[in-house]
């Protein structure tokens, strides 16, 4: 028997019982809607002084968030990376990491705490029940949603509480600056590092093959020797960075074959020292033509004339190779007389 066969007027036995049979009459719907609980006003709803106190608490939290964000930026800029401090009971920690974590956590916490306190004490807490509806809302529902949004904004008192509104906007506007400051960790600021190398007056020229200081007699006419500065070791953590700017090509040319007067003045008995780094995209130059004194970059075939100031005679490189002034010290070893006069590497000229 289906439910359709049961007459509507019939009831379950428990519903038919009378006093003589001990039955108890019950409601037709055993799960009746109990309704919403009676709304109890908060003290802020009936006492404007209490509402003002809550407003000041929220504004104070947002203001602390702004100060914490400023503290984050200040710590990031001023505290050295290698500074270690003792914090009880944690122990020895990085001062920078501790300051950044503390200030960033305070900024986030105060924004959240201020928003929660605002919602619990000043925004409307009247519960509203609404029926479920289809996902595709008709025009009247859309209008109702917009009206509900407007009512919510009005009930939040954001328009009537300018102190909260302004401090919230300030906290939210300042907080993203913390993320902007973190962009600095994409790499250290170049400062003068692109203009300078580790070459300096008195530094010996070290043969990269034998790792011994070079003497003039070690450089044979027509040969190509690669050199690096004295004191630069492969075990150093920044070796690759430094050698990428300081690598040298040493070539001996007959003095009468050198066309450029400055090149001749900066050489020693026809021994010239030029940067090994191509000025196109920074490839290491390694091909040398003895008869023409041309060096060729293997990447894009940029060609430089080492007998004429290492000027570009072919290829995409836009500038000549920088020359290093060299001489001989009292012990007969080749030494640098200073750093490169021009920045080493590709496209630096366009960067300043």
C-alpha positions in Angstrom: 0.0 0.0 0.0 1.4 3.4 -1.0 1.2 6.6 0.9 -1.4 7.8 -1.6 -3.8 5.1 -0.4 -4.0 6.4 3.1 -6.9 8.8 3.6 -5.9 12.2 4.7 -8.4 12.2 7.5 -6.9 9.1 9.2 -4.3 9.5 11.8 -1.8 7.4 13.6 -3.1 5.5 16.6 -1.0 7.8 18.9 -2.9 10.7 17.4 -6.3 9.1 17.9 -5.9 8.2 21.5 -8.3 9.7 24.0 -8.3 10.1 27.7 -10.0 6.7 28.2 -7.3 4.8 26.5 -4.4 6.9 27.9 -3.7 8.5 24.5 -2.1 12.0 24.4 -2.9 14.4 21.6 0.1 15.8 19.7 0.6 18.4 17.0 0.3 17.5 13.3 3.9 18.5 12.7 6.2 17.0 15.3 9.2 19.2 14.0 7.6 22.6 14.2 9.8 25.6 13.5 10.9 26.9 16.9 11.6 30.3 15.4 14.5 32.6 16.1 15.5 33.4 19.7 14.5 36.7 21.1 17.0 39.3 20.3 18.8 40.7 23.3 20.3 44.1 22.8 24.0 44.6 23.6 25.2 47.4 25.8 26.5 49.2 22.8 23.0 49.2 21.3 21.5 51.1 24.2 24.5 53.1 25.5 26.3 55.4 23.1 29.1 55.9 25.5 29.8 52.1 25.4 29.6 52.3 21.6 32.2 55.1 21.6 34.5 53.0 23.8 34.2 50.1 21.4 34.8 52.5 18.5 38.0 53.7 20.1 39.2 50.2 20.8 38.7 49.2 17.1 40.5 52.4 16.0 43.3 51.7 18.4 43.8 48.2 17.0 43.9 49.5 13.4 46.3 52.3 14.5 48.6 49.7 16.1 48.5 47.7 12.9 49.7 50.8 11.0 52.5 51.3 13.5 53.5 47.7 13.2 53.7 47.9 9.5 55.9 51.0 9.8 58.1 49.1 12.3 58.3 46.2 9.8 59.7 48.5 7.1 62.0 50.2 9.5 63.4 46.9 10.8 63.9 45.6 7.3 65.9 48.7 6.3 68.0 49.3 9.4 68.7 45.9 11.1 71.8 44.1 9.7 71.1 40.6 8.3 73.9 39.0 10.4 72.9 40.6 13.8 72.2 37.9 16.5 70.3 38.7 19.7 69.3 36.7 22.8 65.5 36.5 23.3 64.3 34.7 26.4 63.1 31.9 26.3 63.8 31.3 22.6 67.6 31.9 22.8 69.8 33.3 20.2 67.9 34.3 17.1 68.4 36.6 14.1 67.4 40.1 15.1 66.1 40.9 11.7 63.9 37.7 11.5 62.6 38.3 15.0 61.7 41.9 14.3 60.1 41.2 11.0 58.0 38.3 12.3 56.9 40.2 15.4 55.9 43.4 13.6 54.2 41.6 10.7 52.3 39.3 13.0 51.2 42.3 15.1 50.0 44.1 12.0 47.9 41.2 10.8 46.6 40.3 14.2 45.4 43.9 14.9 43.6 44.2 11.6 41.8 40.9 12.4 41.1 41.7 16.0 39.8 45.1 15.1 37.5 43.7 12.5 36.1 41.0 14.9 35.6 43.5 17.7 33.9 45.9 15.3 31.5 43.1 14.1 30.7 41.9 17.6 30.1 45.2 19.3 29.0 47.8 16.7 27.6 46.0 13.6 24.0 44.8 13.7 23.7 41.3 15.3 20.0 40.8 14.4 19.6 37.3 12.8 17.8 37.3 9.5 16.3 34.1 8.0 15.9 33.9 4.2 14.5 31.1 2.0 16.6 29.2 -0.5 16.2 30.3 -4.1 17.4 29.3 -7.5 21.0 30.1 -8.5 19.9 32.2 -11.4 18.5 35.2 -9.5 15.7 37.2 -11.1 15.8 40.9 -11.4 13.9 41.5 -8.2 16.2 39.3 -6.2 19.2 41.1 -7.6 17.6 44.3 -6.5 17.0 42.8 -3.1 20.7 41.8 -2.8 21.8 45.2 -3.6 19.4 46.6 -1.1 20.6 44.1 1.5 24.2 45.2 0.8 23.2 48.8 1.3 21.4 47.9 4.5 24.4 46.0 5.7 26.7 48.9 5.0 24.3 51.1 6.9 24.1 48.7 9.8 27.9 48.4 10.0 27.9 52.0 10.9 30.9 52.6 8.7 29.4 55.8 7.5 28.6 57.0 11.0 31.9 55.9 12.5 34.5 57.9 10.5 37.2 57.1 13.1 36.9 53.4 12.4 36.6 53.9 8.7 39.7 56.1 8.4 41.9 54.0 10.6 40.8 50.8 8.8 41.6 52.4 5.4 45.0 53.5 6.8 45.8 50.0 8.1 44.8 48.3 4.9 46.7 50.9 2.8 49.9 50.6 4.8 50.0 46.8 5.2 50.7 46.0 1.5 53.9 48.0 1.8 55.3 45.0 3.8 55.1 42.9 0.7 56.6 45.6 -1.4 59.6 45.8 0.9 60.1 42.1 0.5 60.8 42.6 -3.2 64.2 43.9 -2.1 65.2 40.2 -1.5 65.0 39.5 -5.2 68.6 40.6 -5.1 71.0 43.0 -3.5 71.2 46.5 -4.7 74.0 46.8 -7.3 75.3 50.1 -6.0 78.9 50.3 -7.4 79.4 46.6 -7.9 78.8 46.8 -11.7 81.4 49.5 -12.0 84.1 48.0 -9.9 86.1 44.7 -9.9 88.5 43.2 -7.5 91.5 44.5 -9.5 93.5 47.1 -7.6 97.0 48.6 -7.7 99.6 46.1 -6.8 97.6 42.9 -7.4 99.6 40.3 -9.2 98.4 38.7 -12.4 97.8 35.0 -11.7 98.0 32.4 -14.5 94.7 30.5 -14.4 96.3 27.3 -15.6 99.3 27.1 -13.3 97.9 29.4 -10.5 101.3 31.0 -10.4 102.2 34.7 -10.7 103.1 35.8 -14.3 106.4 37.2 -15.3 106.9 39.1 -18.6 109.0 36.2 -19.9 106.1 33.8 -19.3 104.1 35.5 -22.0 105.3 34.5 -25.5 104.6 36.6 -28.5 101.5 35.3 -30.3 100.2 33.4 -27.3 97.0 33.9 -25.3 97.1 33.6 -21.6 94.2 33.8 -19.1 94.7 35.5 -15.8 92.9 36.4 -12.6 93.7 38.7 -9.6 95.9 37.7 -6.8 93.9 36.7 -3.7 90.8 35.4 -5.6 90.3 31.7 -4.7 87.8 29.2 -6.2 86.7 28.2 -2.6 85.3 31.7 -2.0 81.5 31.8 -2.1 81.5 34.8 -4.5 84.2 33.5 -6.8 82.0 33.1 -9.8 80.6 36.6 -9.4 84.1 38.2 -9.1 85.8 36.2 -11.8 82.9 37.0 -14.2 84.1 40.7 -14.0 87.8 40.2 -13.4 88.8 37.6 -15.9 91.7 38.7 -18.1 93.2 37.9 -21.5 97.0 38.5 -21.7 98.6 38.8 -25.1 102.0 39.9 -26.2 102.2 42.0 -29.3 105.2 43.7 -30.8 105.2 47.3 -29.6 105.5 48.6 -33.2 102.3 46.7 -34.1 100.2 48.4 -31.5 98.2 51.2 -33.2 96.5 52.7 -30.2 98.7 55.1 -28.1 96.8 54.5 -24.9 97.0 50.8 -25.3 100.7 51.0 -25.7 101.1 53.3 -22.7 99.0 50.9 -20.5 101.0 47.8 -21.7 104.4 46.5 -20.6 106.9 45.6 -23.4 104.0 44.8 -25.7 102.1 42.7 -23.1 98.5 43.9 -23.0 95.7 42.9 -20.6 92.1 43.1 -21.7 88.8 42.0 -20.1 87.8 38.5 -21.2 84.1 39.3 -21.0 82.4 40.1 -24.3 80.5 43.4 -24.3 77.6 41.8 -26.2 76.0 39.3 -23.8 78.9 38.5 -21.5 80.3 35.3 -23.0 84.0 34.5 -22.2 86.2 35.2 -25.2 88.7 32.4 -26.0 89.7 32.5 -29.7 92.8 34.4 -30.8 94.2 34.9 -34.3 98.0 35.4 -34.0 98.6 37.1 -37.3 95.8 39.7 -37.1 95.7 40.0 -33.3 91.9 39.6 -33.4 90.0 37.8 -30.7 86.6 36.2 -31.4 83.7 35.6 -29.1 82.4 32.0 -29.7 78.8 32.9 -28.9 77.9 35.5 -31.6 81.2 36.0 -33.4 81.9 39.5 -32.1 85.5 40.3 -33.2 87.9 42.7 -31.4 91.2 44.0 -32.6 93.7 43.8 -29.7 96.3 45.8 -31.6 93.9 48.8 -31.9 92.4 49.3 -28.4 90.3 46.1 -28.7 87.7 48.0 -30.8 84.9 46.0 -32.4 85.5 45.2 -36.1 82.7 42.7 -36.5 79.6 41.3 -34.8 76.8 42.6 -32.5 79.1 43.9 -29.6 78.6 47.6 -29.2 81.8 48.6 -27.3 85.5 47.8 -27.1 86.9 45.6 -24.4 88.1 47.4 -21.3 91.9 47.4 -20.9 93.7 46.9 -17.6 96.9 49.0 -16.9 99.7 46.7 -16.0 103.4 47.0 -15.0 106.1 45.0 -13.2 106.8 45.1 -9.5 110.3 45.0 -7.8 110.3 41.2 -7.9 109.7 41.0 -11.6 106.1 39.9 -11.6 103.3 41.5 -13.7 100.9 43.5 -11.6 97.8 45.7 -12.0 98.2 49.4 -11.7 94.6 49.9 -10.8 91.1 48.8 -11.7 89.5 48.9 -15.1 88.7 52.5 -16.1 85.5 51.4 -17.7 82.7 49.1 -16.5 83.1 45.4 -17.6 80.4 43.4 -19.3 77.6 43.8 -21.7 75.1 46.6 -22.2 76.3 48.4 -19.0 76.8 51.6 -21.0 73.1 52.0 -21.5 72.5 51.4 -17.7 74.6 54.3 -16.7 
